[in-house]
């Protein structure tokens, strides 16, 4: 007897066929396009040295300068929003954290960034990168903080007064940086005493102890500079 059963069009198809019939998902860049604020695009056009491929810290008062130079181009509130986006971007924070000088709109250096601004930029960049990384980035941020503390020319107390916050984790990292700097300073001072007692040149002293002459010269210079900066 011949089977005359009619196939059920609603019957489930094999999973493999279901998967093949689904439309492919659009590439990530098509799912969400990141839009650039139109004011930032205009700033790039007018001031490519400051808002172009490489960011530089803006001088204090840049907002007022932009309004004064472009009274018919920017609206105050829109410019404020755009500059806020710019200043909070990781790229901008990174250039502040690096300790670059502040620049005017023509890209000319005019003033240093305050130590507390450098410090807080370092910490914010660290937080953002640590949130995306499985690696423990604390050793790297400690090294950056040590360099920033030394570059500031401030005492430990002065630096701490400017940079401590209510964030206990950030304060703990700062204390670790202070401790690391103290160890480095003690080593440089011990090397300096040995160098002065030896009566040798930098090259001779380095050869005696199997050290790199450049490292010895740098340690001697930094120790002398630190001593000269101390109040008499």
MARLUMBA-600350 format. One record per residue: residue in three letters; y, x, z of N, C-alpha, C in turn. Coordinates in steps of 0.001 Angstrom, whole numbers, padded with zeros to 6 digits, always signed. Each point is the difference from the previous one (the first is absolute). Last residue first. Layout:
BEGIN
ALAYXZYXZYXZ
...
END
This chain:
BEGIN
UNK+075306+067609+052862+000097+001221+000802+000410-000330+001431
UNK-002847-003115-003704+001296+000255+000635-000029+001215+000893
UNK-003200-000486-004381+000053-000378+001404+001368+000305+000593
UNK-001320+001188-004489+000454-001381+000140+000102-000446+001438
UNK-001703+004301-001331+001440-000060-000258+000549-001397+000203
UNK-004669+000730+000343+000713+000626+001106+001496-000065-000161
UNK-002741-001561-003466-000097-000898+001141+000735+000566+001212
UNK-000348+002669-003841+000873-001138-000271+000006-000978+001178
UNK-002951+003661+000110+001386+000449+000157+000979-001152-000197
UNK-004518-000863-000792+000205+000248+001423+001427+000454+000266
UNK-001354-000597-004450+000095-001292+000678+000249+000177+001490
UNK-000717+003873-002632+001255-000657-000359+000175-001315+000739
UNK-004070+002330+000498+001098+000752+000620+001337-000691-000262
UNK-003819-001747-002127-000059-000242+001438+001147+000700+000725
UNK-000499+000764-004628+000420-001385+000252+000016-000292+001495
UNK-001632+004193-001433+001445-000093-000232+000513-001404+000303
UNK-004641+000703+000190+000677+000696+001093+001515-000137-000140
UNK-002650-001667-003455-000146-000837+001195+000713+000634+001191
UNK-000184+002409-004030+000881-001162-000157-000067-000898+001227
UNK-002926+003786-000300+001396+000360+000291+000969-001188-000114
UNK-005188-000422+001391+000782-000090-001229+001450+000341+000321
UNK-004043+002100+002980+000699-001245-000265+000722+000048-001335
UNK-002646+003296+002990-000703-000699-001071+000611-001341-000336
UNK+001547+003478+003166-000725-001153+000543-000715-000811-001086
UNK+002541+003994-001047-000660+000336+001262-000903-001131+000480
UNK+002838-000650-003758-001183+000800-000335-000789+000350+001257
UNK+004098-002229+000491-000985-000887-000616-001279+000757-000324
UNK+003645+002454+001592-000550-000844+001066-001087-000915-000561
UNK+002425+002647-003029-000875+000826+000828-000677-000823+001088
UNK+003194-002147-002750-001173+000367-000790-000991+000814+000835
UNK+004173-001144+001919-000825-001194-000185-001296+000342-000732
UNK+002002+004021+002648+000572-000929-000962-000914-001204-000109
UNK+000057+002704+004651-000435+000118-001393+000807-000940-000893
UNK-000085+000584+004969+000931+000874-000695-000340+000190-001468
UNK-002062-002643+003912-000707+000948-000868+000928+001012-000652
UNK+001423-003746+002775-000519+001112+000792-000657+001059-000871
UNK+001609-004018-001965+001136+000787+000497-000483+001218+000790
UNK-003283-003041-001534+000667+000647-001128+001134+000898+000480
UNK-002246-002695+003125-000863+001104-000443+000654+000769-001133
UNK+002192-003852+001526+000031+001041+001040-000842+001201-000411
UNK-000088-003752-002827+001309+000646-000046+000095+001113+001040
UNK-003812-002750-000070-000009+000909-001144+001314+000766-000076
UNK-000289-003327+003216-000891+001107+000366-000061+001028-001121
UNK+002383-003925-000832+000726+000822+000976-000850+001190+000440
UNK-001949-003200-002840+001033+000768-000719+000767+000911+000958
UNK-003196-002943+001837-000664+001033-000811+001025+000861-000730
UNK+001559-003696+002430-000505+001032+000915-000676+001126-000774
UNK+001428-003779-002408+001149+000782+000460-000453+001132+000909
UNK-003233-003109-001481+000451+000847-001106+001153+000902+000434
UNK-001512-003210+003086-001026+001030-000209+000435+000965-001095
UNK+002727-003713+000757+000081+000924+001136-001012+001133-000134
UNK-000086-003544-003122+001136+000886-000235+000133+001014+001125
UNK-003233-003339+000466-000390+000933-001064+001118+000997-000285
UNK+000891-003464+003034-000977+000935+000574-000419+001045-001027
UNK+002835-003499-001421+000713+000883+000917-000947+001058+000578
UNK-001907-003356-002611+000767+000926-000839+000785+000981+000868
UNK-002323-003452+002145-000953+000962-000551+000721+001032-000866
UNK+002530-003555+001653-000358+000919+001089-001006+001052-000480
UNK+001146-003415-003006+001147+000880+000225-000308+001007+001098
UNK-003149-003342-000831+000009+000990-001086+001158+000973+000162
UNK-000173-003575+002984-001102+000925+000273-000085+001078-001077
UNK+003066-003504-000544+000453+000922+001036-001082+001021+000348
UNK-001064-003453-002992+000944+000923-000630+000502+001022+001015
UNK-002741-003412+001600-000790+000872-000875+000895+001027-000681
UNK+001996-003361+002683-000670+001024+000804-000832+000954-000863
UNK+004481-002972-000959-001332+000177-000564-000703+001150+000721
UNK+004611-001372+000607-000918-000759+000849-001445+000123-000489
UNK+003359+004087-000999+000100-001444-000190-000909-000698+001007
UNK+002601+005199-001219-000987-000801+000710+000277-001486-000183
UNK+002875+003601-001772-001118-000486-000810-001023-000859+000741
UNK+004149+002340+001693+000374-000656-001258-001152-000734-000667
UNK-000595+002535+004028+000966-001058+000289+000357-000789-001263
UNK-002729+003861-000333-000728-001138+000557+000939-001171+000268
UNK+001877+004074-001432-000777-000617-001076-000709-001247+000503
UNK+002360+002587+003122+000924-000658-000935-000762-000726-001107
UNK-002467+002601+003080+000576-001171+000666+000918-000767-000952
UNK-001897+004099-001446-001039-001026+000140+000595-001275+000592
UNK+003493+002865-002603-000956+000297+001057-001029-001116+000076
UNK+002417+001076-004707+000206-000657+001287-000999+000509+001031
UNK+000348+000979-004873+000840+000849+000843+000269-000587+001370
UNK-002657-001495-004143+001110-000760+000593+000957+000885+000796
UNK-004160+001518-002036+001116-000084-000944+001207-000694+000609
UNK-004065+000263+002479+000600+001333-000165+001234-000060-000899
UNK-002461-003950+000505+000618+000364+001282+000692+001350-000119
UNK-002526-001467-003676+001239-000774+000136+000732+000346+001292
UNK-004259+001916-000823+000992+000547-000929+001337-000720+000139
UNK-003583-001696+002489+000359+001337+000501+001079+000616-000877
UNK-001860-004059-001431+000913-000185+001129+000434+001342+000583
UNK-003221-000029-003411+001307-000404-000541+001022-000169+001127
UNK-004443+000914+001205+000589+001183-000637+001381-000329-000569
UNK-002484-003537+001788+000441+000904+001066+000669+001233-000588
UNK-002044-003023-002921+001299-000491+000459+000515+000846+001152
UNK-004249+001040-001721+001032+000249-001012+001365-000478+000474
UNK-003827-000814+002729+000330+001438-000060+001109+000313-000999
UNK-001585-004566+000300+000845+000461+001105+000276+001502-000013
UNK-002748-003072-002969+001167+000731-000494+000891+000535+001125
UNK-005335-001580-001135+000937+000057+001119+001180+000878-000416
UNK-003071-002923-003519+000213+001322+000606+000977-000115+001159
UNK-001037-003602-002911-001054+000157+000997+000129+001342+000722
UNK+004053-003094-002434-000879+001171-000072-001051-000030+001107
UNK+003801-003076-000712-000782-000039-001245-001061+001097-000075
UNK+003073-000503+003698-000563-001341-000158-000881-000090-001236
UNK+002513+003928+000906-001166-000093+000878-000682-001356-000149
UNK+004053+000797-002310-001116+000733-000600-001259-000104+000845
UNK+003985-002009+001596-000418-000646-001251-001204+000703-000607
UNK+001988+001845+003898-000625-001289+000288-000535-000655-001276
UNK+002489+004030-000448-001307+000217+000622-000722-001322+000249
UNK+004431-000138-001490-000882+000427-001092-001422+000220+000536
UNK+003237-000939+003200-000273-001185-000812-000897+000337-001175
UNK+001487+003514+002846-000927-000880+000695-000350-001230-000837
UNK+003220+003071-001647-001315+000655+000089-001019-000954+000615
UNK+004447-001398-000017-000570-000067-001348-001391+000631-000017
UNK+002502+000287+003945-000507-001360-000177-000574-000206-001406
UNK+001995+004222+001001-001159-000265+000864-000590-001374-000276
UNK+004035+001219-002139-001132+000757-000547-001270-000340+000777
UNK+003927-001747+001682-000362-000692-001239-001174+000701-000687
UNK+001866+001935+003873-000742-001214+000350-000405-000794-001233
UNK+002692+003972-000496-001386+000279+000404-000801-001253+000331
UNK+004035-000234-003580-000111+000144+001456-001459+000213+000393
UNK+001819+001586-004768-000501-001234+000608-000151+000241+001497
UNK+003672+002767-003003-001406-000071+000423-000348-001388+000524
UNK+003764+000869-003911-000162+000075+001447-001481-000044+000359
UNK+001749+000243-004627+001250-000109+000763-000179+000173+001502
UNK-002162+000727-005556-000265+000011+001445+001308+000017+000795
UNK-000660-002297-004935+000456+001249+000622-000266-000051+001503
UNK-000620-003496-003591-001126+000888+000238+000376+001331+000601
UNK+002738-004009-001012-000120+000917-001132-001137+001001+000184
UNK+001252-003162+003382-000537-000741-001144-000158+000860-001243
UNK-000316+002524+004681+000889-001064-000468-000583-000629-001257
UNK-003033+002267+004012+000715+000251-001246+000941-001149-000326
UNK-003028+002671+004370+000527-001233-000584+000856+000360-001209
UNK-004060+003273+001447+001368-000376+000332+000331-001372-000578
UNK-005112+001301+001330+001007+000267-001021+001379-000441+000476
UNK-004531-000227+002251+001167+000719+000508+001027+000347-001048
UNK-004361-002599-000005-000067+001396-000452+001212+000805+000450
UNK-000354-004717+000762-000914+000732+000878-000075+001479-000365
UNK+002421-002913-002805+000710+000178+001272-000851+000834+000952
UNK-001917-001201-004041+001049+000997-000260+000855+000221+001247
UNK-003388-003294+000198-000588+001334-000146+001071+001058-000238
UNK+001174-004576+000133-000278+000515+001341-000580+001412-000067
UNK+000653-002276-004055+001282+000385+000602-000225+000585+001393
UNK-003764-001639-002247+000550+001153-000738+001319+000460+000619
UNK-002081-003947+001616-000668+001217+000465+000554+001241-000693
UNK+003135-004322+000751-001127+000403-000845-000598+001305+000516
UNK+003983-002292+001695-001264-000233+000704-001217+000406-000828
UNK+004515+000287-001677-000069+000859+001187-001302-000175+000768
UNK+000874-002730-003866-000047+001413-000377-000230+000886+001228
UNK+000715-004606+000642-001308+000231-000619-000184+001479-000339
UNK+004205-001267+001540-000980-000101+001066-001409+000236-000506
UNK+003517-000252-003061+000017+001285+000711-000967-000011+001177
UNK+000513-004025-002394-000608+001025-000856-000041+001353+000705
UNK+002222-003619+002132-001446-000228-000060-000688+001110-000788
UNK+004681+000052+000126-000539+000295+001327-001516-000167+000020
UNK+002343-001248-003874-000057+001454+000128-000592+000395+001347
UNK+000789-004543-000765-001095+000464-000854-000160+001516+000087
UNK+003610-001996+002294-001279-000350+000617-001186+000480-000829
UNK+004466+000737-001719-000227+000671+001267-001397-000284+000570
UNK+000830+000045-005241+000398-000908+001060-000435+000601+001329
UNK+001129+002666-004831-000895-000379+001085+000634-001027+000931
UNK+002292+001548-003987-001415+000118-000363-000931-000555+001066
UNK+004949+000629-000022-000372-001132-000860-001485-000015-000356
UNK+002052+003475+002741+000411-001286+000579-000435-001211-000812
UNK-001121+005210+000525-000513-001024-000912+000370-001399+000494
UNK+001277+004062+002306-000094+000508-001363-000419-001073-001014
UNK+000313-001011+004683+001318+000445-000457-000035+000457-001452
UNK-004038-001248+002162+000856-001170-000202+001357+000405-000560
UNK-002953+003424+001174-000521-000737-001155+000850-001232-000295
UNK+000953+002554+003862+000346+000749-001216-000442-000756-001249
UNK-001235-001679+004230+001424-000239-000270+000440+000723-001270
UNK-004390+000801+001395+000152-001418-000324+001449-000324-000360
UNK-001191+004288+001652-000293-000172-001432+000170-001460-000425
UNK+000473+002247+004501+001112-000656-000685-000236-000214-001477
UNK-002574+003919+002161+000449-001137+000789+001236-000598-000674
UNK-003481+002529-003127+001024+000288+001001+000312-001260+000788
UNK-004876+000673-002212+001363-000421-000323+000961+000382+001122
UNK-004853+002343-001636+000673-000767+001040+001454-000304-000386
UNK-003604+000483-003872+000673+000900+000920+000678-000839+001076
UNK-004139-000414-004237+000961-000546+000943+000591+001115+000858
UNK-002226-000240-005152-000016+000703+001279+001091-000578+000905
UNK-000628-001946-004228-001376+000396+000287-000120+000693+001347
UNK+004414-002618-000255-000918+000230-001100-001386+000390+000460
UNK+004454-000864+002267-000927-001128-000018-001027+000134-001123
UNK+003415+003339+000859-000274-000503+001342-001063-001099+000023
UNK+001586+002147-004021-000306+001117+000896-000399-000473+001391
UNK+001491-003040-003507-001394+000448-000141-000368+001155+000936
UNK+003714-003879-000445-000105+001213+000827-001427+000537-000041
UNK+001336-003830-002659+001311+000586+000292-000098+001345+000715
UNK-003968-002518-001118+000752+000201-001240+001313+000731+000258
UNK-002642-001312+003651-000671+001074-000731+000757+000331-001279
UNK+001458-003677+002442+000331+001244+000703-000649+001203-000680
UNK-001085-004279-001556+001370+000349-000376+000430+001294+000675
UNK-004162-001785+001141-000044+000434-001397+001392+000430-000472
UNK-000347-001894+004234-000550+001353+000002-000111+000543-001425
UNK+001324-004443+000553+001077+000894+000441-000492+001440+000034
UNK-003112-003462-001031+000933+000289-001106+001158+000916+000406
UNK-004963+000159+002189+001236-000738+000229+001005+000358-001095
UNK-005192+000206-000979+001037+000854+000567+001272-000817+000136
UNK-005499-001456-000064+001315-000092-000599+000980+000917+000729
UNK-005534-000307-000877+001016+000322+000988+001363+000035-000676
UNK-004590-002800-001226+000925+000999-000507+001099+000225+001033
UNK-005234-002053-000113+001267+000014+000723+000861+001140-000508
UNK-004005-001247-002235-000037-000982+001066+001333-000062+000736
UNK-000936+003197-003405+000386-001279-000552+000023-001084+001073
UNK-001360+004428+000985+001412+000055-000363+000488-001300-000610
UNK-004666+000580+001213+000907-000111+001144+001466-000024-000391
UNK-003473-001842-003628+000201+001274+000688+000999-000165+001136
UNK-002746-004347-001332+001022+000859-000598+000131+001304+000766
UNK-004670-002707-000317+001235+000001+000796+001014+000912-000660
UNK-003855-002639-002827+000262+001247+000727+001316-000093+000743
UNK-003060-004376-001037+000998+000880-000641+000259+001221+000857
UNK-004750-002654-000085+001269+000051+000701+000987+000911-000718
UNK-004636-000664-001312+000916-001000-000522+001357+000021+000684
UNK-003764+002804+001199+000509+000403-001299+001061-000964-000514
UNK-002209-000888+004109+000886+001156+000130+000593+000402-001337
UNK-003223-003437+000116+001239-000434+000641+001002+001145+000077
UNK-004318+000914-001584+000795-000691-001013+001312-000478+000573
UNK-003061+002052+002896+000496+000989-000948+000858-000645-001069
UNK-002284-002705+003200+001188+000662+000535+000601+000993-000976
UNK-002731-004206-001935-000289+001210+000777+001298+000688+000413
UNK+000453-005160-000739-000364+001131-000837-000340+001190+000876
UNK-000347-005464+001108+000634+001291+000300-000503+001068-000949
UNK+000343-005265-001386-000883+000927+000715+000683+001340+000180
UNK+001620-003955-002411+000590+000390+001289-000870+000971+000780
UNK-001209-001994-004268+001153+000895-000209+000631+000453+001295
UNK-005234-001275-001123+001130-000512+000795+001195+000920-000166
UNK-004204-000943-003590+000594+000939+000963+001204-000617+000693
UNK-004205-002937-001804+001301+000481-000482+000624+000934+001032
UNK-005377-001335-001241+001053+000010+001035+001288+000595-000548
UNK-004581-000882-002019+001268-000437-000599+001139-000019+000992
UNK-005227+002122-001043+001024-000153+001062+001328-000319-000646
UNK-005107-001154-002010+001186+000847-000136+001001-000303+001095
UNK-005538-000210-000097+001198-000845+000000+001232+000869+000000
END
